[in-house]
């Protein structure tokens, strides 16, 4: 038989726990009592809805931001790059700048430098399904951090702001691609041993990468066997696959002799076509061919004619060679 709960004695009517509105309930540990005063654990009370909101996947977390395609590239493809981020509101006192970086030393989510400037890491793992909300939370905490301190990861409140709420939508997003990670520390000679070791490992692993200047969000990279061009495109996936298939079937999908459209990635709701390039083909060599391809693609995107048999086969081949990164 179940034990009876002991009855508490007291004079007068029992007092109920103070009520808190849902918007004021803070995030606590899953097994802790819910701050709303219900007497239940947080995970069985207000944490249930919060957990669902936080884990629900946002397929295009950077949609609506300036430079969405470059956000995706820096998140998934580019080893070392930085971008200065313009905020909607003016920078807080003592914060001269906010800079997005692909990776930070020790895989820190963010760093408040000694001079007060803020660095935000883009390629960190997060538990939330909304990368934009994760990064916005990290940004807000970095702005309030003490100079000279990193910002740790944490579980993000489900109702927190997103990057779209914090960044200036009219600002430009202009990535600067670096050869290595020297931008981590203004004075590498005085870096801590841990940061120096992290810097050395990161530099050794970085793949040489160059952003093309003539088209948007296209990145050349060098690997030991062959080079590649990886190009993040904003067009709807089905429309883009049709257009690429039309060009491929017509023999117009390459970027010059020895180059080949080999497939695509799918990342954060966008497609990233990939070309194999001969080892001797450098970034400057594909500037003009990429611009010419962009013109051919623009024409193919406008076509509404049904795909021919050859175009359907080409589309099937491209679809079979598609890999989802996120």
N, C-alpha and C positions, 0 to 999 in steps of 0.2 A: 504494500500500500504506500502511496505517496505520503511523504511527511507534510503535516500542516505547517504553513508558515507562521512563525510567532507573531502575535498581535502586539502592536505597540500601544502603550497607554499614554493618554495625554488629555488635557482639558480642552474643551471646546472642539470646534470643527478642525479637521486636519487642513493644514495650509498647503496649497498646491505650489509646485515649483514655479519660479518666475518664468513667464513666457517670453520667448525670443522670436521675432519675426524671421521667416525663412531667409530673407536677404542678409540677416545679421549673424547667421550661424557659421562659426569658423570651421575650417577643416581640422580634424583631429585624427588620432590613430584609429584604425578600423575597429579595434576591440575596446576602445575607451567609451565611457558613457557619452551619449549624444548631448551636445551642449544645449539642445532645445528643452531639456528637462523631462523627457518622456520616460526615462529610466531604462531605455533600451540601449544596446550598443550602437555606436555610430554607423557601423556597416549595415545594420538592420533597420536603420531609421533614415535620417537625411543623407547618410553616406551612400545609400543605394542609388538614389537619383544622381548624386554627384559622380559616383563611379561610372554610371552609364554614360553621362555626358562627357566625362573625361576620356573614356576609352572608345567612344564612337569615332570611327575613322573619318577624317576630313580628306577627301581625295585630292582637292586642289587647295592646299593650305595657303599658297601665295597668291591666289586669285585676287585681283583688285589692287595689288601692289605694283608700283612702277618697276619694270624690269622683271616680270614674273618668270620669263624663260631663263634669265641669268640667275635668279634665285635658285631655280631647279639645278642649273649647271653647277653652281658653287656648292650646293648641298650634296650632289651625287657624283660629279665628274672631275672637278678641278681640285688639285691638291693644295695649292697655296695661292690665295687671293684675298684682297681686302676691298671694302666699299665703305665710304663714309655715308652714314645714314642721317637724313634730315628728319627731325621730329616735327609733329604738328604744333606743339607748344615750344617755346624757347627753351634752350638748354638750362638746367638748373645752375645756380651759382656754383662755381668751382669745377664745372664739367666743361672743358673746352671743346670736346668732340665725342661722338659716338661712332665707332667703326665696327662693321661686321667683318669677321674673319672666318675662313673656312675651318681652321683648326687652331686651338690655343694650346699652350704647353700644359702637360699633365692632364690633357683632355678636360680642362676647366670649362664649364658652361660660359663663364664670363670673368673678366678681370677689370678691376678698377686700379689703374696705374698710379704711381706716386704723384704724377702731375694732375691727377683727377680725371684724366680721359678714360673712356670706357671701351673695352673690346668685348664683343659678343661672338661666341663660337657657334658655327652653324651645323657642323657635322657630328654633334653629340647624339648619343642614344637618349630617347625620352620614353617615358611610360605612357604618355597621353597619346590619343589618336589625333590631336590637333597640334601640329608642329608650330603653327602661328601663335597659338595661345601659350605654348611652352616658352617660345622665344620672347614673347611680350612680358611674361612673368620674370624671366631672367633679366631682361632689359630694365624693368622697373626696380628690381632689387639691386642691380649693378649701379644704377644712378644714386641709390641711397647708401651704398657700401662705403666703408672707410677707404681712403686712398691707400694703395699698396696692398690690397687684399683681393683674393679670388672670390667668386660667388659659387657656392655649392649647388648641386642639383636638389630638387625637391618635388613632391607631388603638387601639381598645380591646381588651384581652385577651379571648379567647373565653370564658375560665372565670371572669371577674370577677363580682362581685355585681351584683344588679339593685336597682332602687328598692325592690322588695318586701322585700328583705333588710335595707335600711337604715332605712326609714321606719316609724313606729309605725302599725300597721294600725287601732288604736283611736282615733287622733287625728282631729280634724276637719279638713276641707279647705274653707276659706271664702275664696273669691277676693274681693279688693277691686279693683273696676274704677276706673281713673283717667282723667281727661280728657286727660292727656298723660304725658310721661315725666320729670316733675320729680323723681320718686322716685329717679332715677339718681344724683343728686348732692345731698347735704345742703346744700351751699352752691354754687349754680350760678354765682355771681359769681367764684368762685375756680377754676372748672373749666378744664381745659386747652383750647386752641383746638380740638383735634381732637374732644374730647368735646362742647364747645359746638356745633360744627357738626353733629355727629351728632344731638344733642338737637334742634336746630332742624329738621333734615330729618325726624326721626321725628315730631315734633309736627305738622308740616305734613301728613303722610301719614295720621295716625291718624283713623279713622272714629269719630264719636261712638257710644258703645256703653253700654248699661245692662243690668245683670243683674236679671231679675225676682226679686222677693222671695217671691212666693206659690207658685212651683213650682221644681223643681230644674233647673239647667243650661239655662235659657232666656234668650236674650240679644237684646234689641232693639237695632237699629242704624239709623243715619240715613244715607241717601245722597242725592245731589242730586235724583234723579227720584222716588224713593219710599223708604219705610222698610221694614224687614224684621224678622221674628222668626225666629231660628234656635235650634232647641231640640234638644239632644243627648239621646237617649233610650236607656235601657239594655236594652230588650227585644230578644229574638232577631229578626233581620231579617224572616224569613218571617212570623212571627206579627204583627209590627208592620205590615207591608205589608197583611196581610189586615184588620187592625183599622182602619187608615186608609182602606182601600178601602170597608169597610162604612159608615164615617161619611161618606165623600165621596159615595157613591151615595145616601145618605139625606139629603144636604144639611146635614150636621152637622159639617163639617170646617173651617168658617171661624171666625174670631175676632171676628165682628161685621160690620156693614155696610161694604162696600168692601174687605174683607179676603179673601184667597184662599190656600188651600194650593196651592203651585205645584210642589212636587217635594221632593227631599231630596238631601243629601250622604251619602256613605259615608266615614267617617273612623276609622281605627284600630279597625276591627271593629264600630263602632256606627253607627246611622243618625241623621241630623240633618234632620228635616223643616223646611221653610222656608215661611213665609207672606209674601206681599206685603201691605203696609199702605199706606194713603193717607198722604201727607206730613204731614197734620195729626194723625195718630195717634201719640201719644207713648208712652213706656214705661208710664207710669201708666195709660193708657187700656186697655191689654191685660192688666193684672193680673187683673181679675175674669173676662174672657173666657177667659184661659189656664187659670185654675183650673177653670172650668166645663168646658172642653175636656178637661182631665185626668180629670175624673170620667166623661165620655162615653167617653174612650179606655179607661179601666179596665174599663168594662162590655164594650166591643167586644173587648177582649183575651181575655175569658173565653169568648167564643162559639166553639163547635166546629162550628157548622152549615156545610155547604158554601156557597161563595160563589154568589150569584145571578148571572145574566147581566150585570146592571148593575154588580154589585160586581166581577166579573171585568174588565169594561171599565175601571172606575175603577182597578183594580189595575194593569192594563197601562199606563194613562196615567201613573200614579205611577212605575212602574218605568222607563218610557222617559225620564222627566225626572230620573233619578237620576244624580248625578255622583260619581265616586270621587275623594276628595282624597288618600288615602293607603292 
